[in-house]
Amino acid sequence: MNLHHLRYFLAVVRTGGFTQAACELHLTQPTVSSGIAELERTLGVRLFNRDSRRVDMTSEGRTLMHYALQIEDLVEEAEGKLQQQQVQPGDNFQFGAVDTAVIYLLPEILKSYMRDYPQVELSTQVAPSRYLVEDLLLNRSEFALISLPFAHPKIETIAVFVDTMPLVVGAEHRFAQRQRIKVATVAEEPLILFHSDSITRQLIDERFAELEVTPRVAMEMRSPEAMRKLVEAGAGISFLPHLTVEESLASGSLKAVMVDSMRFSRAIGIAWRRGHYFGPAALYLLEAIFAYYGKLAEWKLKAKISIK
């Protein structure tokens, strides 16, 4: 089995097409197509279903993908062990993060990292947690900062920050002068919540269901910053991360109100694919994040990397 052909195969998986894979690999499309065809002949199976609009993996293709990703990791690990463990020009990589992490948890760390390693070009994928994990499973991203809890047999996680999620209302809202309200009263108001596929939203929905209360969901969004602005404008009320609303609470444009039997918090953690090998550039950023939040020893233990 040719390693180059496996690289072509994974590039098609990641990009969704032969032309896109050729662009990623800086090769011609016929070269990629012939390499995949040779791989299929060698294995005696069809790896992709091809039509004029899209390329989908067959069941055999999905099986090969899992092994090909492991082979890719082992090759990278071998190369890294044999090379000097220093960041070199061109050691660029992608990592993922939910928007709250990018805005509030990473700026100082990234500032220091970019100062220390100016030769590294970072690409940051900002998206909901489920999409960030998909990137990890396909080796598109080195690691990701996601909302926890998240369970997957091929994903490891370590929480680095825990944030409360108070109910917040605009300064002119009828709840603004109240210290505490009942759950049923909250359900009467238009709620602006995260999309139903988000981990944070699932926590909120589960608690309402446990209390046998049906909330009035007026709007679903992915951006906590946009949700904050809408609550400030009086469009509705919301449960939002304290990181997002801290300045608004201090200025008085938002008010936090306690809700009987409802206390929400969410953890943000770093996720990576189990067994993934990290090159020096990605490893140094990972260590910087874990060190900043006091989790370096836990990371070293879990990732089985000895502390230097």
TORMAR-137024 format. One record per residue (C-alpha): residue in one letter; chain; z, x, y. Coordinates in nm, 2 decimals, always signed. Example, Ala and Ser with C-alpha at 12.3 -4.5 7.8 and 13.67 -1.06 7.14 Angstrom:
<recs>
  aa  ch      zz      xx      yy
   A   A   +0.78   +1.23   -0.45
   S   A   +0.71   +1.37   -0.11
</recs>
This chain:
<recs>
  aa  ch      zz      xx      yy
   M   A   +0.00   +0.00   +0.00
   N   A   -0.11   +0.14   +0.34
   L   A   +0.16   +0.16   +0.61
   H   A   -0.11   +0.11   +0.87
   H   A   -0.22   -0.21   +0.71
   L   A   +0.15   -0.33   +0.71
   R   A   +0.16   -0.26   +1.08
   Y   A   -0.15   -0.47   +1.14
   F   A   +0.00   -0.75   +0.93
   L   A   +0.32   -0.75   +1.13
   A   A   +0.13   -0.74   +1.46
   V   A   -0.07   -1.05   +1.36
   V   A   +0.26   -1.22   +1.26
   R   A   +0.42   -1.14   +1.59
   T   A   +0.12   -1.23   +1.82
   G   A   -0.02   -1.52   +1.62
   G   A   -0.38   -1.39   +1.61
   F   A   -0.61   -1.10   +1.51
   T   A   -0.75   -1.05   +1.86
   Q   A   -0.40   -1.04   +2.01
   A   A   -0.27   -0.80   +1.74
   A   A   -0.56   -0.57   +1.81
   C   A   -0.47   -0.57   +2.18
   E   A   -0.11   -0.49   +2.10
   L   A   -0.21   -0.21   +1.87
   H   A   -0.48   -0.08   +2.10
   L   A   -0.74   -0.12   +1.82
   T   A   -1.06   -0.32   +1.78
   Q   A   -1.04   -0.66   +1.63
   P   A   -1.27   -0.57   +1.33
   T   A   -1.03   -0.28   +1.25
   V   A   -0.74   -0.51   +1.22
   S   A   -0.93   -0.78   +1.03
   S   A   -1.06   -0.52   +0.78
   G   A   -0.71   -0.37   +0.74
   I   A   -0.57   -0.72   +0.66
   A   A   -0.85   -0.79   +0.42
   E   A   -0.79   -0.46   +0.24
   L   A   -0.42   -0.54   +0.22
   E   A   -0.50   -0.88   +0.07
   R   A   -0.73   -0.73   -0.19
   T   A   -0.46   -0.47   -0.28
   L   A   -0.20   -0.74   -0.33
   G   A   -0.43   -0.99   -0.48
   V   A   -0.31   -1.27   -0.26
   R   A   -0.41   -1.44   +0.07
   L   A   -0.16   -1.37   +0.35
   F   A   -0.30   -1.60   +0.62
   N   A   -0.46   -1.93   +0.65
   R   A   -0.74   -1.89   +0.91
   D   A   -0.92   -2.15   +1.11
   S   A   -1.09   -2.14   +1.45
   R   A   -0.78   -2.22   +1.65
   R   A   -0.48   -2.05   +1.48
   V   A   -0.36   -1.82   +1.21
   D   A   -0.07   -1.93   +0.99
   M   A   +0.11   -1.73   +0.72
   T   A   +0.08   -1.85   +0.36
   S   A   +0.40   -1.85   +0.15
   E   A   +0.29   -1.51   +0.01
   G   A   +0.26   -1.39   +0.37
   R   A   +0.61   -1.51   +0.45
   T   A   +0.74   -1.32   +0.15
   L   A   +0.56   -1.00   +0.25
   M   A   +0.69   -1.04   +0.61
   H   A   +1.05   -1.00   +0.50
   Y   A   +0.98   -0.68   +0.31
   A   A   +0.74   -0.54   +0.57
   L   A   +1.01   -0.58   +0.84
   Q   A   +1.25   -0.38   +0.62
   I   A   +0.99   -0.11   +0.56
   E   A   +0.92   -0.10   +0.94
   D   A   +1.30   -0.05   +1.00
   L   A   +1.32   +0.23   +0.74
   V   A   +1.02   +0.41   +0.88
   E   A   +1.16   +0.40   +1.23
   E   A   +1.50   +0.52   +1.10
   A   A   +1.34   +0.81   +0.92
   E   A   +1.15   +0.91   +1.22
   G   A   +1.45   +0.88   +1.44
   K   A   +1.66   +1.09   +1.21
   L   A   +1.40   +1.36   +1.20
   Q   A   +1.35   +1.37   +1.57
   Q   A   +1.58   +1.48   +1.84
   Q   A   +1.81   +1.20   +1.94
   Q   A   +1.72   +1.20   +2.31
   V   A   +1.55   +0.94   +2.52
   Q   A   +1.19   +1.04   +2.58
   P   A   +0.93   +0.91   +2.83
   G   A   +0.76   +0.61   +2.67
   D   A   +1.07   +0.50   +2.48
   N   A   +1.03   +0.15   +2.61
   F   A   +1.18   -0.16   +2.44
   Q   A   +1.25   -0.53   +2.48
   F   A   +1.58   -0.71   +2.45
   G   A   +1.67   -1.08   +2.50
   A   A   +1.93   -1.26   +2.69
   V   A   +2.03   -1.61   +2.80
   D   A   +2.00   -1.64   +3.17
   T   A   +2.38   -1.65   +3.24
   A   A   +2.41   -1.31   +3.08
   V   A   +2.12   -1.16   +3.28
   I   A   +2.26   -1.30   +3.61
   Y   A   +2.63   -1.24   +3.56
   L   A   +2.71   -1.00   +3.28
   L   A   +2.44   -0.73   +3.29
   P   A   +2.36   -0.63   +3.65
   E   A   +2.60   -0.34   +3.69
   I   A   +2.53   -0.21   +3.33
   L   A   +2.15   -0.22   +3.39
   K   A   +2.19   -0.05   +3.72
   S   A   +2.37   +0.24   +3.56
   Y   A   +2.14   +0.25   +3.27
   M   A   +1.82   +0.26   +3.48
   R   A   +1.97   +0.53   +3.70
   D   A   +2.06   +0.75   +3.39
   Y   A   +1.73   +0.68   +3.20
   P   A   +1.46   +0.62   +3.47
   Q   A   +1.19   +0.71   +3.21
   V   A   +1.26   +0.40   +3.01
   E   A   +1.08   +0.07   +3.09
   L   A   +1.29   -0.23   +2.99
   S   A   +1.14   -0.57   +2.91
   T   A   +1.38   -0.86   +2.92
   Q   A   +1.31   -1.19   +2.74
   V   A   +1.51   -1.47   +2.91
   A   A   +1.53   -1.78   +2.69
   P   A   +1.76   -2.01   +2.50
   S   A   +1.95   -1.85   +2.21
   R   A   +1.74   -2.00   +1.93
   Y   A   +1.42   -1.84   +2.07
   L   A   +1.59   -1.51   +2.12
   V   A   +1.69   -1.51   +1.76
   E   A   +1.34   -1.57   +1.65
   D   A   +1.23   -1.26   +1.84
   L   A   +1.50   -1.06   +1.66
   L   A   +1.38   -1.18   +1.32
   L   A   +1.03   -1.08   +1.40
   N   A   +1.14   -0.74   +1.55
   R   A   +1.00   -0.84   +1.89
   S   A   +1.34   -0.76   +2.05
   E   A   +1.59   -0.49   +1.97
   F   A   +1.90   -0.71   +2.04
   A   A   +1.99   -1.02   +2.23
   L   A   +2.28   -1.17   +2.43
   I   A   +2.31   -1.52   +2.30
   S   A   +2.55   -1.81   +2.31
   L   A   +2.79   -1.82   +2.02
   P   A   +2.88   -1.94   +1.76
   F   A   +2.55   -1.87   +1.58
   A   A   +2.51   -1.82   +1.21
   H   A   +2.21   -1.68   +1.02
   P   A   +2.22   -1.47   +0.70
   K   A   +2.00   -1.19   +0.86
   I   A   +2.18   -1.18   +1.20
   E   A   +2.49   -1.00   +1.30
   T   A   +2.69   -1.09   +1.62
   I   A   +2.98   -0.97   +1.82
   A   A   +3.13   -1.17   +2.11
   V   A   +3.16   -0.98   +2.43
   F   A   +3.26   -1.25   +2.68
   V   A   +3.43   -1.59   +2.67
   D   A   +3.39   -1.83   +2.96
   T   A   +3.54   -2.17   +3.03
   M   A   +3.32   -2.47   +3.10
   P   A   +3.50   -2.71   +3.35
   L   A   +3.36   -3.05   +3.45
   V   A   +3.23   -3.00   +3.81
   V   A   +3.14   -3.25   +4.07
   G   A   +3.00   -3.24   +4.42
   A   A   +3.23   -3.22   +4.72
   E   A   +3.15   -3.58   +4.82
   H   A   +3.18   -3.72   +4.47
   R   A   +3.44   -3.99   +4.40
   F   A   +3.61   -3.76   +4.15
   A   A   +3.64   -3.47   +4.40
   Q   A   +3.99   -3.57   +4.51
   R   A   +4.12   -3.63   +4.16
   Q   A   +4.30   -3.38   +3.94
   R   A   +4.25   -3.54   +3.61
   I   A   +4.03   -3.82   +3.46
   K   A   +3.97   -3.99   +3.13
   V   A   +3.68   -3.93   +2.90
   A   A   +3.56   -4.29   +2.93
   T   A   +3.54   -4.25   +3.30
   V   A   +3.33   -3.94   +3.27
   A   A   +3.09   -4.13   +3.04
   E   A   +3.03   -4.38   +3.32
   E   A   +2.88   -4.11   +3.54
   P   A   +2.53   -3.96   +3.52
   L   A   +2.56   -3.63   +3.34
   I   A   +2.34   -3.33   +3.38
   L   A   +2.35   -3.14   +3.05
   F   A   +2.18   -2.85   +2.87
   H   A   +1.90   -2.94   +2.64
   S   A   +2.01   -3.09   +2.30
   D   A   +1.89   -2.78   +2.11
   S   A   +2.13   -2.54   +2.29
   I   A   +2.45   -2.43   +2.14
   T   A   +2.65   -2.52   +2.45
   R   A   +2.51   -2.88   +2.44
   Q   A   +2.60   -2.91   +2.07
   L   A   +2.96   -2.83   +2.15
   I   A   +2.97   -3.10   +2.42
   D   A   +2.80   -3.36   +2.20
   E   A   +3.03   -3.30   +1.91
   R   A   +3.34   -3.35   +2.12
   F   A   +3.21   -3.68   +2.27
   A   A   +3.13   -3.79   +1.91
   E   A   +3.48   -3.70   +1.79
   L   A   +3.63   -3.91   +2.07
   E   A   +3.38   -4.19   +1.99
   V   A   +3.25   -4.19   +2.34
   T   A   +2.88   -4.21   +2.44
   P   A   +2.80   -4.02   +2.75
   R   A   +2.54   -4.13   +3.00
   V   A   +2.30   -3.83   +3.00
   A   A   +2.08   -3.86   +3.31
   M   A   +1.90   -3.52   +3.29
   E   A   +1.86   -3.23   +3.05
   M   A   +1.79   -2.88   +3.17
   R   A   +1.79   -2.52   +3.05
   S   A   +1.89   -2.34   +3.38
   P   A   +2.26   -2.35   +3.47
   E   A   +2.18   -2.24   +3.82
   A   A   +1.95   -2.54   +3.87
   M   A   +2.21   -2.77   +3.72
   R   A   +2.47   -2.63   +3.97
   K   A   +2.24   -2.70   +4.26
   L   A   +2.18   -3.06   +4.14
   V   A   +2.55   -3.12   +4.11
   E   A   +2.61   -2.98   +4.45
   A   A   +2.35   -3.22   +4.58
   G   A   +2.52   -3.52   +4.42
   A   A   +2.26   -3.59   +4.16
   G   A   +2.52   -3.60   +3.88
   I   A   +2.81   -3.42   +3.73
   S   A   +2.82   -3.15   +3.46
   F   A   +3.01   -2.92   +3.23
   L   A   +2.90   -2.57   +3.35
   P   A   +3.01   -2.22   +3.27
   H   A   +3.27   -2.09   +3.52
   L   A   +3.06   -1.78   +3.58
   T   A   +2.79   -2.01   +3.72
   V   A   +3.01   -2.22   +3.95
   E   A   +3.27   -1.97   +4.05
   E   A   +3.13   -1.91   +4.40
   S   A   +3.06   -2.28   +4.46
   L   A   +3.42   -2.36   +4.36
   A   A   +3.55   -2.10   +4.60
   S   A   +3.33   -2.23   +4.89
   G   A   +3.43   -2.59   +4.82
   S   A   +3.07   -2.71   +4.75
   L   A   +3.19   -2.80   +4.40
   K   A   +3.52   -2.93   +4.26
   A   A   +3.65   -2.88   +3.91
   V   A   +3.82   -3.18   +3.75
   M   A   +4.03   -3.18   +3.43
   V   A   +3.92   -3.43   +3.16
   D   A   +4.18   -3.56   +2.91
   S   A   +4.11   -3.43   +2.56
   M   A   +3.82   -3.22   +2.66
   R   A   +3.84   -2.84   +2.70
   F   A   +3.52   -2.64   +2.66
   S   A   +3.45   -2.27   +2.64
   R   A   +3.16   -2.07   +2.52
   A   A   +3.13   -1.72   +2.40
   I   A   +2.84   -1.49   +2.48
   G   A   +2.77   -1.22   +2.23
   I   A   +2.52   -0.95   +2.12
   A   A   +2.31   -1.04   +1.82
   W   A   +2.09   -0.80   +1.62
   R   A   +1.90   -0.82   +1.29
   R   A   +2.11   -0.69   +1.00
   G   A   +1.99   -0.35   +0.89
   H   A   +1.78   -0.29   +1.21
   Y   A   +1.75   +0.07   +1.32
   F   A   +1.80   +0.14   +1.69
   G   A   +1.62   +0.42   +1.86
   P   A   +1.81   +0.63   +2.12
   A   A   +1.70   +0.43   +2.42
   A   A   +1.81   +0.09   +2.28
   L   A   +2.12   +0.24   +2.12
   Y   A   +2.25   +0.38   +2.45
   L   A   +2.21   +0.05   +2.63
   L   A   +2.38   -0.13   +2.34
   E   A   +2.67   +0.11   +2.36
   A   A   +2.70   +0.08   +2.73
   I   A   +2.73   -0.30   +2.70
   F   A   +2.99   -0.28   +2.43
   A   A   +3.19   -0.02   +2.61
   Y   A   +3.19   -0.22   +2.94
   Y   A   +3.34   -0.52   +2.76
   G   A   +3.58   -0.32   +2.54
   K   A   +3.39   -0.38   +2.21
   L   A   +3.26   -0.04   +2.13
   A   A   +3.49   +0.03   +1.84
   E   A   +3.41   -0.31   +1.68
   W   A   +3.04   -0.24   +1.72
   K   A   +3.07   +0.10   +1.56
   L   A   +3.26   -0.04   +1.27
   K   A   +3.03   -0.34   +1.21
   A   A   +2.71   -0.15   +1.26
   K   A   +2.85   +0.14   +1.04
   I   A   +2.78   +0.39   +1.31
   S   A   +3.05   +0.66   +1.33
   I   A   +3.21   +0.71   +1.67
   K   A   +3.11   +1.04   +1.82
</recs>
